[in-house]
Amino acid sequence: MQNRKELIVRLSKFTVEQISDACDKLKLVDCIVTTSKSGIKPISSPKPIAGTAFTVAFHSNSCDKHAAIYKHNRHYLDEVPESSIVAIDCNSNNYFSVWGGLLSQFAYKHNIAGTVTNGCVRDPEEIKESSYPVFAAGVSPISSNGRYKVVAVKKPIKLGGIDVAYGDFMLASSSGVAVIKPKDIIKVLALAENKFIKEKK
């Protein structure tokens, strides 16, 4: 079996539409996060990104049910492997930002593939200048520090109603986000490659 990075390279050659068609053909459900439902759109370059999910869950500081797992929210980034997509579930927070320019600069230097969140980000111009791909549901200048906390990493989250687990393969573009389970990635790629080759002929 091919390693993770080789599979990411293969996935990156397709559009979200092609992967969606492959999932339909294989009768795989709940694989596509649509922009219409999630509001997630490119903040920086609309160029598609591929990687495996490093999942992060935020929750309000006022929620006693979930404890913060870091002193500072940004500290989870030290755990993110290269070629990962930071997938952030904000639990319906559309007011405070959970990503920004400095985090984008750090992520770019450490070869992280991109960030996808159902929440807000700040510093959109800095993000664009960093050349780091970010997809988000909105923009807010208000920091989450002291207001929202990281309560889990590498645990299942939801983006646009779709389950995303740590290690799931992701492909994000202006069309939406494809989420493929590791157990399905080989057959999805094989079918997509076969279809793509036929379309080219």
FENRAMO-V834155 format. One record per backbone hydrogen bond with DSSP energy under -0.5 kcal/mol. NH is the residue of the N-H (numbers start at 1). CO is the residue of the C=O. If there is no record, write none. Layout:
NH & CO
NH & CO
//
This chain:
7 & 3
8 & 4
9 & 5
10 & 6
11 & 7
12 & 8
13 & 10
14 & 11
19 & 15
20 & 16
21 & 17
22 & 18
23 & 19
24 & 20
25 & 21
26 & 22
27 & 24
28 & 23
29 & 27
33 & 177
34 & 32
35 & 175
38 & 34
39 & 35
41 & 136
43 & 134
44 & 134
49 & 172
51 & 170
52 & 83
53 & 168
54 & 85
55 & 53
56 & 87
57 & 152
58 & 89
59 & 149
61 & 147
63 & 60
64 & 62
66 & 63
69 & 150
75 & 72
76 & 73
77 & 74
78 & 75
79 & 76
80 & 77
83 & 111
84 & 81
85 & 52
86 & 84
86 & 114
87 & 54
87 & 85
88 & 86
88 & 116
89 & 56
89 & 87
90 & 88
93 & 90
94 & 92
97 & 142
98 & 120
104 & 100
105 & 101
106 & 102
107 & 103
108 & 104
109 & 105
110 & 106
111 & 108
112 & 107
113 & 84
114 & 84
115 & 133
116 & 86
117 & 135
118 & 88
120 & 96
121 & 138
122 & 99
127 & 123
128 & 124
129 & 125
130 & 126
131 & 127
131 & 128
132 & 127
135 & 115
136 & 41
137 & 119
138 & 119
140 & 121
144 & 97
147 & 144
148 & 144
149 & 59
151 & 57
151 & 149
152 & 57
154 & 55
157 & 164
159 & 162
162 & 159
164 & 157
167 & 53
168 & 165
169 & 180
170 & 51
171 & 178
172 & 49
173 & 176
174 & 46
176 & 173
177 & 33
178 & 171
179 & 31
180 & 169
184 & 181
185 & 181
188 & 184
189 & 185
190 & 186
191 & 187
192 & 188
193 & 189
194 & 190
195 & 191
196 & 192
197 & 193
198 & 194
199 & 195
200 & 196
201 & 197
//
